[in-house]
Each structure stands twice: as structure tokens, then as C-alpha cells.
Amino acid sequence: MTTPDGTFTLWVDPSVYGIPATYDLVCEPTEYAGVPRWTAPPVDGAASADLGVLILPDGAFVRGTVKDAQGVVLSDAVVRVYEISQDLGACIAEHAPANCQPPAVLRASGRTDAEGMVRLVLPR
């Protein structure tokens, strides 16, 4: 969690089981911030780093109604939007499996209200 001025400090391990570690930094704003969650460029765990100011992208406000197969609206349903990555960089690591698929990135998550409406903020 950030401090009230937005700053934060993270302590990470430089390696895991002897393998150099790289970390994804996921920024998850508060629900009503109006900006999307975002994944910053990978962070090398081997050295101290000042990431500077992380500016999240503009938010696109998306809404929709969730219904079942009979057309009945679903309240309290969880909706998650993932981005499928085309970046095979994670798959060229020494210990990556032969059939490696880059992991999908969670971009937004929310619950439907009593009328089945979900409101999400996605990156533009």
C-alpha cells in the first residue's frame, strides 16, 4: 500500500532458489480512483532501484449488464477482464517450459449491482 503522498517501498529477494528474480509491479488503485490497474515494466530484484513516478494510463469507463442464459440479470456476479499478452519474453527464460504461454494480465475486476450492472475502468 502507498503512503498518503503515493510513495511506497518494496523489499524483494534478488533470487529464488538460486534463480535471479524479476518482479511484475501491479498498481491497483482504489475502486473509485477513475484510473485503471496497471502493470509496470518488470523490476530486477538483483539491485536497488528508484522507479521514479509511475503514471497510470487514462481510464476508459466500461459498463455492461450480466444476464444468465434465460435473460435474468445476475446481481453480485464477479466480472474480470484479462489482457492476453503476445510478449513471448517470459518464455525465453532458461527455466521456461517448452510449451510456455505468456501469462494473461488482469486489467479490471468488479461485481454486478442489484440490476446486474458492472462498471469497470480499463486502460485506454
C-alpha positions as CSV (number, residue, x, y, z in Angstrom):
1,M,0.0,0.0,0.0
2,T,1.1,3.5,-0.7
3,T,1.5,6.3,1.8
4,P,-0.9,9.2,1.6
5,D,1.5,11.0,-0.8
6,G,1.6,7.9,-3.1
7,T,5.1,6.7,-2.3
8,F,6.0,3.2,-1.5
9,T,8.9,0.9,-0.7
10,L,9.2,-2.8,-1.5
11,W,11.7,-5.3,-0.4
12,V,12.2,-8.2,-2.8
13,D,14.5,-11.2,-2.9
14,P,17.3,-11.0,-5.5
15,S,16.8,-14.7,-6.4
16,V,14.5,-17.5,-5.7
17,Y,16.2,-20.9,-5.2
18,G,19.3,-19.5,-6.8
19,I,17.5,-18.3,-9.9
20,P,17.7,-14.5,-10.5
21,A,14.3,-12.9,-9.8
22,T,12.4,-10.4,-11.8
23,Y,9.1,-8.9,-10.4
24,D,6.0,-7.5,-12.0
25,L,4.7,-4.5,-10.2
26,V,0.9,-4.3,-10.3
27,C,-0.6,-1.0,-9.4
28,E,-4.2,-1.4,-8.2
29,P,-5.9,2.0,-7.5
30,T,-8.8,2.3,-5.2
31,E,-12.2,1.4,-6.7
32,Y,-13.3,5.0,-7.2
33,A,-10.0,6.5,-8.4
34,G,-11.1,6.6,-12.0
35,V,-7.8,5.2,-13.3
36,P,-7.2,1.5,-14.3
37,R,-5.0,-1.0,-12.6
38,W,-1.7,-1.3,-14.4
39,T,1.4,-3.5,-14.6
40,A,4.7,-1.5,-14.6
41,P,7.7,-2.8,-16.5
42,P,9.5,-5.7,-14.8
43,V,11.7,-4.9,-11.9
44,D,15.1,-6.6,-11.5
45,G,15.4,-8.0,-8.0
46,A,19.2,-8.0,-8.0
47,A,19.7,-4.3,-7.5
48,S,18.1,-1.4,-5.6
49,A,16.1,0.8,-7.9
50,D,14.2,4.0,-7.8
51,L,11.2,3.6,-10.1
52,G,10.5,7.3,-10.1
53,V,6.9,8.4,-10.7
54,L,4.6,5.8,-12.1
55,I,1.9,7.4,-14.2
56,L,-1.2,5.2,-14.8
57,P,-2.8,5.4,-18.2
58,D,-6.1,7.2,-18.8
59,G,-9.1,5.2,-17.8
60,A,-11.9,4.1,-20.2
61,F,-15.1,3.7,-18.3
62,V,-16.9,0.5,-19.4
63,R,-20.2,-0.8,-18.2
64,G,-22.5,-3.7,-19.0
65,T,-25.3,-5.9,-17.8
66,V,-24.7,-9.6,-16.9
67,K,-27.5,-12.0,-17.6
68,D,-27.9,-15.8,-17.5
69,A,-28.9,-17.9,-20.5
70,Q,-32.6,-17.2,-19.7
71,G,-32.1,-13.4,-19.7
72,V,-32.3,-13.0,-16.0
73,V,-29.9,-10.3,-14.6
74,L,-27.3,-11.6,-12.2
75,S,-26.6,-9.5,-9.2
76,D,-23.3,-9.9,-7.3
77,A,-21.6,-11.6,-10.2
78,V,-17.8,-11.2,-10.5
79,V,-16.6,-9.9,-13.8
80,R,-12.8,-9.9,-14.7
81,V,-11.2,-8.6,-17.9
82,Y,-7.8,-10.1,-18.8
83,E,-5.3,-8.9,-21.5
84,I,-3.8,-11.7,-23.5
85,S,-0.1,-11.0,-23.8
86,Q,1.7,-11.5,-27.1
87,D,5.1,-10.8,-25.5
88,L,7.0,-14.1,-25.6
89,G,9.8,-12.5,-23.5
90,A,8.7,-14.5,-20.4
91,C,9.0,-17.7,-22.5
92,I,12.7,-17.3,-23.4
93,A,13.9,-17.6,-19.9
94,E,16.3,-20.5,-19.1
95,H,13.7,-22.4,-17.0
96,A,10.6,-21.7,-19.1
97,P,8.7,-24.8,-20.2
98,A,8.7,-25.8,-23.8
99,N,5.0,-25.0,-24.3
100,C,5.3,-21.7,-22.5
101,Q,2.4,-19.3,-22.9
102,P,2.8,-15.7,-21.6
103,P,0.5,-15.1,-18.6
104,A,-2.7,-13.1,-19.1
105,V,-2.8,-9.8,-17.2
106,L,-5.8,-8.9,-15.1
107,R,-6.9,-5.4,-16.2
108,A,-10.1,-4.9,-14.3
109,S,-12.4,-6.7,-11.9
110,G,-15.8,-5.8,-10.4
111,R,-19.1,-7.1,-9.2
112,T,-22.6,-6.5,-10.6
113,D,-25.1,-4.5,-8.7
114,A,-28.7,-5.4,-7.9
115,E,-29.7,-4.7,-11.5
116,G,-26.9,-6.8,-12.9
117,M,-24.8,-3.8,-14.0
118,V,-21.0,-3.9,-13.7
119,R,-18.8,-0.8,-14.0
120,L,-15.1,-1.2,-14.8
121,V,-12.2,1.1,-15.6
122,L,-9.9,-0.2,-18.3
123,P,-6.7,1.3,-19.7
124,R,-7.1,3.2,-22.9
